Amino acid sequence: MIGSLTNAITSSISVWGYPAIFVLMTLSSMCMPVSSEVVILFAGFLAYQGQLDLFPIIIWATAGNLFGSIISYYVGLYGGRPFIEKYGKYVFVKKREIDWADHWFDRYGHETVFFGRMIPVVRAVISVPAGVSRMNMGKFLLYSTLGALPWDTGLAFAGYALGSQWHKITKYFNAATIIVGVILLAAVAYFVYAHIKRRNGLRNG
């Protein structure tokens, strides 16, 4: 499955160039199964071959990242909170806890958006809670750009430096994705466990 997706990504970039980078990075920022690491590393390799240029790669990749993030932001803004308030009770999420999450994001949201752009998995989903928390759009775009730009730049130069060996580094990102995914699942599991325990405690009390 991963091999097929990688082939589809590299084939699209080889044929369509910069527009493909933009579209693929947009999809990657909307939680679609598109690896931004593969997109930019391979584009950097094409720059090494002289088919593309590094600076436009970085611009198109970052623009796609921001465009997809804006779409995800509005999904959270217009659909996120009402959905959570309506169905959250089935997983023990109550309105006061959503209010607390909004307060937390209002307080630390800037840092979360900035650093989240450089963490596998997290970088693809961070825009939704930003929208749910109604983070100021100007600040959202600023911190998203500041977080995405060094990530995109680093990957592009890495792909250029590695040349035909660009694909070897992707295994490290795959491992990082698995680790982050496990951590996120553990966090969700603990969240549910804590709510069940507290709920049972209230009943027994």
N, C-alpha and C positions, 0 to 999 in steps of 0.2 A: 504493500500500500504506500509506504513512505517512498520507495523507489519510483513508483508510478507518478506520485505527486511531484517529486524532484524532476523527473523527466519532463513533465508537463510544464513546470516552471521554467526550466532551462530552455526548452523548445520555444516557449512564448517569447522569452527575452531575446533569443537568437533571431527570431523572425521579426518582431515588432519593436525591439529596442526600448527606448525611453518610455513610450506610452505603456508598454507592458509592465515596466517597473512601477509606474504610477498606479496602474490598475491592481497589480498584485499586492503592492504595499497597502492600498486602500482595503482590499479584502482581508489582509493580515490584521489590520487594525480594527476589523469588525468581527473578530473571533472566528473567522473562516480558517479552514485547515490549509493555510498558506504560510510557509516558513519565511519570515523576513530575513533570517540568516542566509538561507539558500539563495533568495532573490538577490541580495546585495553582494554576497560573496561571489556568486557567479557573474554578476555584472562587473565586479572588480576584475575578475579574470578576463572578461571580454575587453576591458580597458587595457589590460596587460597585453592582449593580442592586437590592440590597436583598433578594435571595432567600435568601441565606445570611449568616452572621456570621463575621467573621475569626477570632475566638478558637476557636470550635468547629472551624473548618476546620483550624487548626493542630494542635489536639488529636487529631482523627480521623486526620489525615494522619500525624502522628508515631506514633500508636498502630498504624496499619496498617504503617508502616515497620518498627516494632519487631517486630510479630507475624510478618511475612514474614522478617525477619532471624533470628528465633529458629528458624523452620522450616529455613532455609538452614543455620544453625549446626548443627542436629542432623543434617542431611544430611551435612555435613562430619564431624561427630563419629562417626557410626555407619557411614557408607558411604565417606567420603572417603579416609582413609588405607589401609584394606584394599584398596580399589579401585586406588589408586596403587601400592601395593606389589605387587599382583598383575599389573597391566598396564603399570606404569611402565617396566619393562625394555625394552619395545618401542619406547619413545621415549628410550632411554638415561638414564632416571631410576632411580637406584639407592637402596637403603635408606639408605645413609650420607648421601645428599643430602637425603632426606626428613627425616632426623634433624637435619641442619644447618638446614633450613627451619623446623622446629619450634623449634629454638633461637633463630633469628632472630626469629620471631614472638613467642616468649616474651619476648625482650628489647625489641623495638620494637612489639609488637602493639597496645599501647594507642594509640600515636600513629597507627598505620596505620588502626585502626578509626575513630578520631576524624576524621582528615583525609579518609579514604576516603569518608565519608558525604557529603562536599561536592564530590566529583569525579564527573562523568558516567561511566557504564559501571562504574567501580571501585566506586561505592556499591552497585551491585546484586550484586556478586560477593564483596565483602570478607568476608561472613559465613561462607562456606564454609571458607577457610583458617583463620579463627578457630576453627571447630569442629574442623577437622583437628588444629590445634595445641592443642586442649583448653584454650583461654583460659578463665579463670574467668568463669562466667556472670554474676555480679554486676558485674564490671568490664566485661564485654562489653556488658551492657545500659546501664551508666552512660555509657561512651564512645560507644556508638551513639546514645543519647539526646542527649548533648552535641553530637554531630556533626550529627544529623538535625534537631534543633529549630531552629537558626539557618537551615538550608537551607529548611525548610518555612515558617518565618516570613518569610524574605526573599522567597520566591516568592509567598506569599499576599498580602503587601503590594504586591509588584510588579504582580500581577494586578489588585489593587484600584486602584492608582495609574494603570495604563495603561488601565483601562476596556475599551472596545470594541476597543482596539488591542493587547490582551493577546497575541494570536497572533504579532505581529511579532517579539517577542523570542525566540520558539522557534527561529528560524533560527540564532541564535547558539549555542543549546544543541545543535542538530543538528551544527553545525560543530565544537563542542567534542567531541561524541561521536565524530565521525569521527577527529579528531586523536588522542584518547585511544586509540581502537581501533587506529589505525595504530601508535602507540607500543607498545601491548601486543603486537601481532603482530610488530613488530620485535624486542621483547624475547624472545618465544618463539623466533623465528627464530635470534637470536643464541645463545640457550640451547642449541638443537639443534646449531647449527654448532660451538659450543665443545666440546660433548660428542663430536661426530663427530671433530673435530680431535684431541682428547685421546685418544680411543679409537684412532685411527689412529697417533698418536704412540707409544702404549704397545705396539701391535703391531710397529711398525718398530723400537722400542727393544729 
